[in-house]
Amino acid sequence: MTDKTATGKTGTEAKPGTEAKPTDSVSVKLRKAHRHGGKEYAAGDSLTLEVRQLDRLKKAGKV
């Protein structure tokens, strides 16, 4: 069971205005090898990419 505050929120909600925009950059570590733009990235490599790119890599199980 999740602990809730008196407001009924769990404390994991994003604060207003802090949601990631599709063009914001994030750093991730790859779980699987990945190729992009003619470059090879090994599992364990860290990449900085945009949130919209992160969604595609998550669907492929690479991050």
ZIGIWO-V968355 format. One record per residue. N is the residue number from 1. RES is the residue in one small letter. PSI is psi as a letter, one per 40 degrees, with the letter a starting at -180 (999 if undefined). OMEGA is omega in whole degrees, -180 to 180 (* if undefined). Layout:
BEGIN
N_RES_PSI_OMEGA + N_RES_PSI_OMEGA
END
This chain:
BEGIN
1_m_i_-178 + 2_t_h_176 + 3_d_h_179 + 4_k_i_175 + 5_t_i_-180 + 6_a_d_-180 + 7_t_e_-179 + 8_g_e_-180 + 9_k_i_-178 + 10_t_e_-180 + 11_g_e_180 + 12_t_e_180 + 13_e_i_178 + 14_a_i_176 + 15_k_i_180 + 16_p_h_178 + 17_g_e_-179 + 18_t_e_179 + 19_e_i_180 + 20_a_h_175 + 21_k_i_-179 + 22_p_d_-178 + 23_t_e_177 + 24_d_i_180 + 25_s_i_176 + 26_v_i_176 + 27_s_h_179 + 28_v_i_175 + 29_k_h_-177 + 30_l_i_173 + 31_r_d_-179 + 32_k_i_176 + 33_a_i_-176 + 34_h_i_176 + 35_r_h_179 + 36_h_h_176 + 37_g_f_180 + 38_g_e_179 + 39_k_i_177 + 40_e_h_177 + 41_y_h_-179 + 42_a_i_174 + 43_a_h_-179 + 44_g_e_177 + 45_d_i_176 + 46_s_h_178 + 47_l_i_171 + 48_t_h_-178 + 49_l_i_-179 + 50_e_i_-178 + 51_v_d_-179 + 52_r_d_177 + 53_q_d_180 + 54_l_d_180 + 55_d_d_179 + 56_r_d_180 + 57_l_d_177 + 58_k_d_180 + 59_k_d_180 + 60_a_e_179 + 61_g_f_-177 + 62_k_e_176 + 63_v_999_*
END
